[in-house]
Amino acid sequence: MDYGSLNGSPQRLLPSVVADNDFSQIDEISPCLSVPSLQGEETMSRWRIFKNLFVLCFTYCLFYTGFWALTNLQSTMNAVAGMGPDSQAVIYFFSMVSSLFLPELTMDRFGCKRVMFVTTALSLPYIAANLYLRWDILFISSALYGLASGPYSAAFTVYIDELALHFERSVDENIEFVMACFFGFYTFFIENTQIWGNCVSSLVLRPDKLPDIINVSKPEECGVKFDKDANSTNMNPTPPTDEERFLLVGIFIGMGIVSLILFGLFLDPLKNDIKRDGCKAVARRFVTSLKHYRTFHQIVLIPITVYMGIESALYSNEFTQAYIACSWGVHHVGFVTVCFGVCGALMSLLVGPLVKYISQMAVLILAAVANVSICIVLFLWDPTPDFKTMYFVIAGVWGMGDAIWWSQVTALYGLMFPNDREAAFSNLYFWSFLGFFLSYSYANYFTVAVKINILLCFLFVGMLGYMIGQIKLKSSSRTDYVPIPDGGDSS
């Protein structure tokens, strides 16, 4: 690559926190990642940057409102023969596979916008499959959703990363702060899916009778000692009626269709969003992605990335079933999870300034402390509607931690591997999908206590790996900046 200046302008520099020899094997950079202005293209104005960021995040919110609301209800609404958790395991197994093999191929051939549009359309059948509970339809649509999820997630993250790089060139702020703000804004809309999706599910699933359904299960059968087989007389986790199911899923299908329309009409393609290189070049870059696993900083980030998937799935599956639905009723799952989304959305807006003033490391340590505290509470608390406040406190703190993990670890990948972002983001989603897959795979077999202990193990190992990586970074004497390739011919 030609690393010199272009069109008389200085070369573009971005911070790198990996050693030079970590990328000694990398000789191919995906054209989808090159910055348009570095190729003689017109620089994107701030208005267009903000417009595209809003359109991208708003359409994500519209579509994934349905997906995440249904995910929170899988262990209750689709609890028959464990179909809900099993279908989620299928989703994340195929998501892992697709995140390894498909991002390079699809983005290089079709561009980021087209990939996101097509994969969103391919994900709609899964939402529709929740209308009728059939193993074949649910699992086929789950596999399709998983295959679409890998390239969608990578393209979405690359697009936001690209917008952040455009914006950083127009302001006098360091790249870490800009990345934190952009991915924090994205996470704000992620958390909003929990707010609106669960508002809808709470209203649709609210029982006609004002009194709560009587919980005739023993108190010790909910919470950390939850046993779904011992709760056969507990009417609280009863699935919704067919009419409620059709109305709920129908609303989410409509929102998905609207998001596709808005996405196609108002999101600008990147200037390099055109047909890419042939399969041979894509294959070389795929090998490069696999070599990315050999870098030290990628290895130490693996446990914390897996943890992100496990902690999200633990809330969606175990907390909603064993704590909320078991003791207070399935119709309160959405109601409590709204608090999860509100607190997560607020934290997403605050995380950028927090990173600026107290550092990213301090913010991640804060999230770790919050999650450990929540796990201790889950071990000690016997859930009961007589103490309703605790449901919302747990959900709120969990939501804030979730917002920090997903915004800052994602931004961390972009910062640590600026010249290999496509491979980095593919690995990010592969390992986080692995966390989801593991959590849903053992959901029907392990007790809640065992699942919480697994979560804590990954958190401790993940934070240890993160701290080791940061200590190595601080003690490194290498140059702090490396140039971004211009996407031209190799030299």
C-alpha positions in Angstrom: 0.0 0.0 0.0 1.1 3.6 -0.6 1.3 5.2 2.8 2.3 8.6 1.6 0.2 11.7 1.4 -2.6 12.0 -1.1 -3.6 15.0 -3.2 -1.0 17.1 -1.4 -2.6 16.4 2.0 -0.8 14.9 4.9 -1.0 11.2 5.5 -3.9 10.1 7.7 -2.8 8.7 11.1 -4.8 6.7 13.6 -3.7 5.3 17.0 -2.7 1.7 17.1 -2.2 -0.3 20.2 -0.7 -3.5 18.7 2.9 -4.2 18.1 4.2 -3.8 14.6 5.0 -7.5 14.2 1.3 -8.3 15.0 0.5 -7.2 11.5 3.5 -8.5 9.8 1.4 -11.1 8.1 -1.2 -8.7 6.9 -0.8 -7.6 3.3 -4.4 -7.1 2.2 -6.8 -4.5 3.4 -10.5 -4.7 2.5 -11.6 -1.9 0.2 -14.8 -1.6 2.3 -12.7 -0.2 5.1 -10.8 2.4 3.2 -11.8 6.0 4.0 -13.4 7.6 0.9 -11.6 11.0 1.3 -8.3 9.2 1.2 -9.1 8.1 -2.3 -9.9 11.5 -3.7 -13.6 11.2 -2.9 -15.5 14.2 -1.5 -15.3 14.4 2.3 -18.6 13.6 4.0 -20.1 16.7 5.7 -21.0 16.7 9.4 -24.7 16.9 8.5 -24.5 13.8 6.3 -22.5 12.0 9.0 -25.1 12.7 11.6 -28.0 11.9 9.2 -26.5 8.6 8.2 -25.7 7.7 11.8 -29.3 8.5 12.9 -30.9 6.6 10.0 -28.7 3.6 10.6 -29.4 3.5 14.3 -33.1 4.3 14.0 -33.8 1.6 11.5 -31.8 -0.9 13.7 -34.0 0.1 16.6 -37.2 -0.4 14.6 -36.2 -3.9 13.4 -34.5 -5.2 16.5 -37.3 -3.9 18.8 -39.2 -7.1 17.8 -36.2 -9.4 17.9 -35.0 -8.5 21.4 -38.5 -8.4 22.8 -39.2 -11.9 21.5 -35.8 -13.0 22.8 -36.7 -11.9 26.3 -39.9 -14.0 26.0 -38.4 -17.2 24.4 -38.0 -19.0 27.8 -41.7 -18.3 28.6 -43.6 -17.7 25.4 -41.9 -20.5 23.5 -41.1 -22.7 26.5 -42.8 -25.8 25.1 -40.1 -28.6 25.0 -37.4 -26.0 25.4 -38.0 -24.6 21.9 -37.3 -21.0 22.8 -33.8 -21.5 24.2 -32.9 -24.1 21.6 -33.9 -21.8 18.8 -31.7 -19.1 20.3 -28.8 -21.6 20.4 -29.4 -22.4 16.7 -29.3 -18.6 15.9 -26.0 -18.0 17.6 -24.4 -21.2 16.3 -25.0 -20.1 12.7 -24.1 -16.5 13.7 -20.7 -17.8 14.8 -20.2 -19.6 11.5 -21.4 -16.7 9.4 -19.2 -14.2 11.3 -16.2 -16.2 10.3 -16.9 -16.9 6.6 -19.4 -14.4 5.3 -18.4 -10.8 6.2 -15.3 -10.7 3.9 -17.2 -12.3 1.0 -20.4 -10.3 1.2 -19.0 -6.8 2.0 -16.3 -7.1 -0.6 -18.7 -8.1 -3.3 -21.8 -6.0 -2.5 -20.8 -3.2 -0.1 -21.9 -2.4 3.4 -25.3 -0.9 2.7 -26.5 -3.7 0.4 -25.3 -6.3 2.9 -27.2 -4.7 5.7 -30.4 -4.3 3.6 -30.4 -7.9 2.4 -29.5 -9.5 5.7 -32.2 -7.5 7.5 -34.8 -8.8 5.0 -33.5 -12.4 5.5 -34.0 -12.0 9.3 -37.7 -11.2 9.1 -38.8 -14.8 8.7 -37.6 -15.6 12.2 -39.9 -13.0 13.7 -42.7 -14.3 11.6 -41.9 -17.9 12.7 -43.0 -17.0 16.2 -46.6 -16.9 15.1 -46.9 -20.7 15.0 -44.7 -22.9 17.1 -43.3 -25.6 14.8 -39.9 -27.1 15.2 -39.0 -27.2 11.5 -40.1 -23.6 10.7 -38.6 -22.1 13.9 -35.3 -23.8 13.5 -34.9 -23.2 9.7 -35.8 -19.5 10.2 -33.3 -19.4 13.2 -30.6 -20.8 11.0 -31.3 -18.2 8.3 -31.3 -15.4 10.9 -27.9 -16.7 12.2 -26.4 -16.8 8.7 -27.5 -13.2 8.1 -26.4 -12.0 11.5 -22.7 -12.3 11.0 -22.3 -10.1 7.9 -25.0 -7.7 9.1 -23.2 -7.1 12.4 -19.8 -6.7 10.8 -21.1 -4.3 8.1 -23.1 -2.3 10.6 -20.1 -1.8 12.8 -17.7 -1.0 10.0 -20.2 1.6 8.7 -20.3 3.3 12.1 -16.6 3.1 12.5 -16.2 4.7 9.0 -18.6 7.6 10.0 -16.6 8.1 13.2 -13.3 8.4 11.2 -14.9 11.0 8.9 -16.1 13.0 11.9 -12.8 12.8 13.8 -11.0 14.5 10.9 -13.3 17.6 11.3 -13.0 18.1 15.1 -10.2 18.6 17.6 -10.8 15.6 19.7 -8.9 12.3 20.1 -10.1 9.3 18.3 -10.9 7.3 21.5 -13.4 10.0 22.6 -15.0 10.1 19.1 -15.3 6.3 18.9 -16.8 6.2 22.4 -19.4 8.8 21.5 -20.4 7.2 18.2 -20.7 3.7 19.5 -22.3 5.1 22.6 -25.0 6.7 20.4 -25.4 3.3 18.6 -25.8 1.5 21.9 -28.4 4.1 23.0 -30.6 2.8 20.2 -29.7 -0.8 21.1 -31.0 -0.2 24.6 -34.1 1.6 23.2 -35.1 -1.6 21.5 -35.6 -3.0 25.0 -37.7 0.0 26.0 -40.2 0.0 23.1 -40.2 -3.7 22.5 -41.0 -4.5 26.1 -43.5 -1.7 26.3 -45.4 -3.3 23.5 -45.1 -6.8 25.0 -46.3 -5.6 28.4 -49.4 -3.9 26.9 -50.2 -6.9 24.6 -49.6 -9.6 27.3 -51.3 -7.7 30.1 -54.0 -9.9 31.6 -57.6 -8.8 31.3 -58.2 -9.2 35.0 -56.7 -6.6 37.3 -55.5 -9.0 40.1 -52.2 -10.7 39.5 -52.3 -14.4 38.6 -51.8 -16.3 41.9 -48.3 -17.8 42.3 -49.0 -21.2 43.9 -45.4 -22.4 43.6 -43.1 -22.5 46.6 -41.0 -19.4 47.1 -37.8 -21.4 47.0 -38.6 -22.6 43.5 -38.0 -19.2 42.0 -34.7 -17.3 41.8 -31.4 -19.0 42.1 -33.0 -22.3 43.0 -35.5 -22.2 40.1 -36.5 -25.5 38.7 -38.9 -25.4 35.8 -39.9 -29.0 36.3 -41.0 -28.3 39.9 -43.1 -25.3 38.8 -45.8 -27.3 37.1 -48.5 -25.7 39.4 -47.1 -22.2 39.0 -49.4 -20.3 36.7 -47.2 -17.2 36.4 -45.0 -18.4 33.5 -48.1 -19.4 31.4 -47.5 -18.6 27.7 -49.8 -16.0 26.0 -52.9 -16.9 24.1 -52.9 -17.3 20.3 -54.6 -13.9 19.9 -52.0 -12.2 22.0 -49.2 -14.0 20.1 -50.6 -13.0 16.7 -51.0 -9.3 17.7 -47.5 -9.1 19.3 -45.7 -10.8 16.4 -47.7 -8.9 13.8 -46.7 -5.6 15.3 -43.0 -6.6 15.2 -43.3 -7.8 11.6 -44.8 -4.4 10.6 -42.0 -2.5 12.3 -39.4 -4.7 10.5 -41.0 -3.9 7.1 -41.0 -0.1 7.9 -37.4 -0.3 8.9 -36.4 -1.8 5.6 -38.2 0.9 3.7 -36.6 3.7 5.6 -33.2 2.0 5.4 -33.4 1.7 1.6 -34.6 5.3 1.0 -32.5 7.4 3.4 -29.2 5.7 4.2 -26.4 6.8 1.9 -24.0 4.1 0.6 -20.4 4.6 1.2 -18.5 6.0 -1.8 -16.7 2.6 -2.1 -20.0 0.7 -1.7 -19.6 -1.0 -5.1 -18.7 -4.5 -6.5 -15.4 -5.7 -4.9 -12.5 -7.9 -5.8 -12.7 -11.5 -7.0 -12.9 -14.6 -4.8 -9.1 -15.1 -4.8 -8.5 -11.7 -3.1 -11.4 -12.4 -0.7 -9.8 -15.8 0.2 -6.5 -14.2 1.0 -8.2 -11.7 3.3 -10.1 -14.5 4.9 -6.8 -16.2 5.7 -5.6 -12.9 7.1 -8.7 -12.8 9.4 -7.8 -16.2 10.7 -4.2 -15.0 11.3 -5.7 -12.2 13.3 -6.4 -14.7 16.1 -2.6 -15.0 16.7 -2.2 -11.4 17.8 -1.6 -11.0 21.5 -4.2 -8.2 22.0 -6.9 -10.3 20.2 -6.2 -13.3 22.4 -6.5 -11.3 25.7 -9.8 -9.8 24.5 -11.5 -13.2 23.8 -12.8 -13.9 27.4 -14.3 -10.5 27.9 -15.9 -10.7 24.4 -17.4 -14.1 25.2 -18.6 -12.7 28.5 -20.6 -10.0 26.7 -22.7 -12.7 25.0 -23.2 -14.7 28.2 -24.3 -11.7 30.3 -26.8 -10.5 27.7 -28.3 -14.0 27.3 -28.4 -14.6 31.1 -30.7 -11.6 31.5 -32.9 -12.5 28.5 -33.3 -16.2 29.5 -32.6 -16.8 33.2 -33.6 -13.5 34.9 -36.8 -13.1 32.9 -37.8 -16.7 33.5 -36.5 -17.7 37.0 -36.9 -14.3 38.7 -39.6 -12.2 36.9 -42.0 -14.7 35.2 -41.8 -17.3 38.0 -42.6 -15.0 40.9 -44.5 -12.1 39.3 -45.9 -13.4 36.0 -44.8 -13.4 32.3 -46.8 -10.2 31.6 -44.4 -8.3 33.9 -41.3 -9.4 31.9 -41.6 -6.6 29.4 -42.6 -4.1 32.2 -39.4 -4.7 34.2 -37.2 -4.9 31.1 -38.3 -1.4 30.1 -36.2 -0.3 33.1 -33.3 -2.3 31.7 -33.6 -0.4 28.4 -34.1 3.1 29.9 -31.0 2.8 32.2 -29.0 1.3 29.4 -30.0 4.1 27.0 -29.0 6.8 29.5 -25.7 5.2 30.2 -25.0 5.0 26.4 -25.3 8.8 26.3 -23.1 9.3 29.3 -20.4 6.7 28.5 -18.6 9.1 26.0 -18.1 11.9 28.5 -17.2 9.3 31.2 -14.4 7.9 28.9 -13.1 11.4 28.3 -12.9 12.3 32.0 -12.1 9.1 33.8 -10.7 6.9 31.0 -12.1 3.8 29.3 -10.4 1.4 31.7 -12.2 3.0 34.7 -15.5 2.8 32.9 -15.0 -0.9 32.2 -14.0 -1.6 35.8 -17.2 0.2 36.9 -19.2 -2.1 34.7 -17.4 -5.2 36.1 -18.1 -4.1 39.7 -21.8 -3.5 38.9 -22.1 -7.0 37.3 -20.4 -8.7 40.3 -22.8 -6.9 42.6 -25.8 -8.0 40.7 -24.6 -11.6 40.7 -24.3 -11.5 44.5 -27.8 -10.1 44.8 -29.1 -12.9 42.5 -27.6 -15.5 44.8 -29.0 -14.0 48.0 -32.5 -12.6 46.9 -35.6 -14.7 46.9 -37.8 -12.9 44.3 -41.2 -11.8 45.5 -43.8 -9.3 44.2 -43.9 -7.9 47.8 -40.6 -6.2 47.0 -41.2 -5.0 43.5 -38.4 -2.4 43.6 -35.7 -5.0 43.5 -36.8 -6.2 40.1 -36.2 -2.8 38.7 -33.0 -2.1 40.5 -31.4 -5.3 39.2 -32.7 -4.6 35.6 -31.5 -1.0 35.7 -28.0 -1.8 36.9 -27.8 -4.7 34.5 -28.8 -2.4 31.7 -26.2 0.2 32.5 -23.5 -2.5 32.6 -24.7 -4.0 29.3 -24.5 -0.6 27.6 -20.9 -0.1 28.7 -19.8 -3.5 27.6 -21.3 -3.4 24.1 -20.3 0.2 23.4 -16.8 0.2 24.8 -15.6 -3.2 23.9 -16.8 -2.6 20.3 -15.0 0.7 20.3 -11.9 -1.0 21.8 -11.7 -3.4 18.8 -11.8 -0.5 16.4 -9.1 1.4 18.3 -6.8 -1.6 18.8 -6.9 -2.8 15.2 -7.4 0.3 13.0 -5.7 -1.2 10.0 -7.5 -4.6 10.2 -11.0 -3.5 11.3 -13.0 -6.0 9.2 -11.1 -9.0 10.7 -11.3 -7.4 14.2 -15.1 -6.8 14.1 -15.7 -10.3 12.6 -13.8 -11.7 15.5 -15.7 -9.5 18.0 -19.0 -10.9 16.8 -17.7 -14.5 16.5 -16.7 -14.6 20.2 -19.7 -12.7 21.5 -22.0 -15.0 19.5 -20.1 -17.9 21.1 -21.1 -16.5 24.4 -24.8 -16.4 23.4 -24.5 -19.9 22.0 -23.0 -21.4 25.1 -25.6 -19.7 27.3 -28.6 -20.9 25.4 -27.0 -24.4 24.8 -26.9 -25.2 28.5 -30.0 -23.2 29.4 -32.2 -26.4 29.7 -29.6 -28.4 31.6 -27.8 -26.3 34.2 -29.2 -24.7 37.3 -29.4 -20.9 37.6 -26.6 -21.0 40.2 -24.3 -22.8 37.9 -25.0 -20.3 35.1 -24.2 -17.3 37.3 -21.0 -18.9 38.4 -20.0 -19.5 34.7 -20.8 -15.8 34.1 -18.5 -14.7 37.0 -15.7 -16.9 35.8 -15.7 -15.4 32.4 -16.0 -11.9 33.9 -12.9 -12.4 36.1 -10.8 -14.0 33.4 -12.0 -11.4 30.9 -11.1 -8.4 33.1 -7.7 -10.1 33.9 -7.0 -10.4 30.1 -8.1 -6.8 29.5 -5.9 -5.5 32.3 -2.9 -7.5 31.0 -3.4 -6.1 27.5 -3.6 -2.6 28.9 -0.5 -3.0 31.0 1.4 -4.3 28.0 0.2 -1.4 26.0 1.3 1.2 28.6 4.7 -0.3 28.9 5.2 -0.5 25.1 7.7 1.9 23.6 6.6 1.6 20.0 5.2 4.5 18.0 1.7 5.3 19.0 0.4 6.0 15.5 0.3 4.1 12.3 -1.0 5.3 8.9 -4.3 4.2 7.5 -3.8 2.5 4.0 -5.2 4.4 1.1 -6.8 1.4 -0.6 -4.6 1.7 -3.6 -2.3 -1.0 -5.1 0.1 -2.8 -3.0 3.7 -1.7 -3.2 
